[in-house]
Amino acid sequence: MSLELLLKERSHSKCELCSATDELLVFSIQPVVEEALESSVLICGPCKQHIENIESTDRNYWRCLNDSMWSQIPAIQVMVWRILNQIKDEGWPQDLLEMLYLDEETLQWAQSVDEEQKNVEVRHLDSNGKILEAGDTVILVKDLNVKGASFTAKRGTSVRGISLVDDNSEHIEGKIEGQRIVIMTKFVKKTA
């Protein structure tokens, strides 16, 4: 029996996230060694589109997870956990996350993609899209009020020997007027 037929049998031919019955397709959950029933879910076209564009879609679409989060199937639990984690700043998803129970193995699987994404190198880009590296010299492209100090860093000020903030691609550090400050990368340009 094909994987799609096995998933349709398991889900009663419904999307395993929202229960829709149209446009059903197999969705493999990463990381996956091979496509298998245990690492796949059956989802509808709209759910797939929302997953692929989660940052730009209506977060309320995912209120359907209130029902699917109670599934006993680990693959569905992983999908629900990952989606709720991506939209938890909305408020109500955080409430669902607090109610969602995953055993230790399933939680590790759900978090595995987060770990892979953390290991992806953070790239710092200046206002023109050039890659910044530790030790570079940059020039401010805007006057900046320095919080906690009594001066304004003027446009055109050169900042030598910058350092990169490891966990935030939008921040660098540098010295201006003898004081070490954090500067947003969108306000600097790299010198040649």
N, C-alpha and C positions, 0 to 999 in steps of 0.2 A: 504494500500500500504506500502511496506517495506521501511525502511530508505534509503537503497541503491537505490531503484527505484526512490524515491523522489529526491535524490541527482543527479541521472542520468538525470532525467527530468529537474531539475534546471540548470544543467551544460551542457545540450545537449550531454551527454555521453563523456565529455572531462575532463581531469584533470583541476581542478579549479586554479591551480598554473601555469602550463606550457602548457596546452591545448593538451597534449598527449591523445591518445585514447586507448592505451593498458594497461593492468594490473591495472585497476581502482579498488580502494578500499576506504572504509569509514575510515576517520581519525577524531577522536573526539578531540576537543580542550580543554585542561585543563584550569582551573578546570571545570569539568563537573559533574553535579549532575546526569543526566541521558542522555543517547544517544538520541539526538533529531536533527532535521533538522537545527535548529538555532545554535547549538553548534558543527556542523560537517562540514567537507568539503570532497569532492571527489578528491583523489589524485592518481597519478600513482605510480607504484613500485619504479622507479628511484627517484622520489621526496621524497618518504618515506625513502629510503636509505640515501639520502642526508640530510634529516632532522635529522635522527638518528646519523649520523656521520658528523655533520656540521663542526667540527673543522678540520677534515682530508680530506675533499673533495674539489674539485675545486670550488672556490667562483664564478667563471664566469658562472657556471651552473645556478645560480640564476638571471641572467640578464633577464630571462623570467618574473620576477616580475614587470618589467617595464610596462607590459601590465595588469597583474592581479591586480596590486595595485589600479586600477581605479574602481574595482568592488564596487557595492553598498551594497554587502552582508557583514554584520559585521564579520561573521566567517572568511571569506576570508581576510578581512582587518586585522584582528588580526593575522592570520598566516603570512601574508606579513610583518607586522610590527615586529613581533618576529624574523623572519628570517633575515630581514635587520638589526635589532639591534645586532644580533649575529655576523654579518660579516661586521659591519660598519667601521671597521678599514681599510678596503680595499680601501676606497675612494668613488667610485661610489655609493655604497649602502647609504652612508650618504647623497648624493645628492637626491636620491629617497626618503629617510626619510623626508627630508626637504619639499618635494612636497606632501607627503602623508597626507591626512586629515582624522582624525578620530574624531567623536563626543566624548564628554566627557565620556559617558558610555562605548563606545567601547574602548577608550584608557585605561580606568581603567581595563577593562577585559584583554587587551593585556599586561598590566603591572602587573597583578595579579600573574603570575608565577614568575616574577622577585622578587616580594615581598616575596613569599614563599621561593625562593632560598636564599634570604638575611637572612631569619630567620633560615636557616640551620646552625648549629654550625660549625664554622671554626676550623679545626684541624691542629695543628702545629706538624709536624713530623721531627725528627732529621735525620741525614744522614743514619741511620740504620733503619728508619721507626718506631722508638719508639715515642709514644705520649709525647709531651712536655707540662708541666703545669707551671703556674706562680709560681715562687719561686724555681724552679728546679736549679740544678747546671749542667752546661755543660762544655765540653772541646772543644777547637777549633781543627779541624782536618786539618787545612791549615793555612799558614801564610796569614794574611789579612792586606792590606794597608788601614789604617784608613783615610778616606777622611776628610779634614778639620783639621787634627791633624798631628803632626810631628813624628809619630811613626808607627811601624808595629806591629800588634798583632801577636805574634808567635804561631805556632802550639804547642798544649799541654797546652796553657794558660787556666786556669780555670775561668769560669764566674759564680759567685754565684748570686742567687736570681733574675733570669731573669724575665722579664715581657713579655707578649704576645702582639703582634700588632693585635688588634681585627679584622680589615678588610682585613688583608693579612696573609694568612697561611704560607707564606715563610719568614716572618720577625719576629724576637724577639728583645728585647732590653736588654742590660746589661752594667755593668760598667767594663771597662778595664783601668788600670792605672788612676783611679779616674775620667775617662770621660765616660759619658753615650753615647753609640753608638747603631746603628741598625745593627744587624747581620743576615745574611741569614741562615735559618735553615739547609740548605744542607752543611754548613761548621761547624756544631757542632755535638757532640754526647753527649747524656745524661749520667751522671754518675749514678752508682747504688745507 
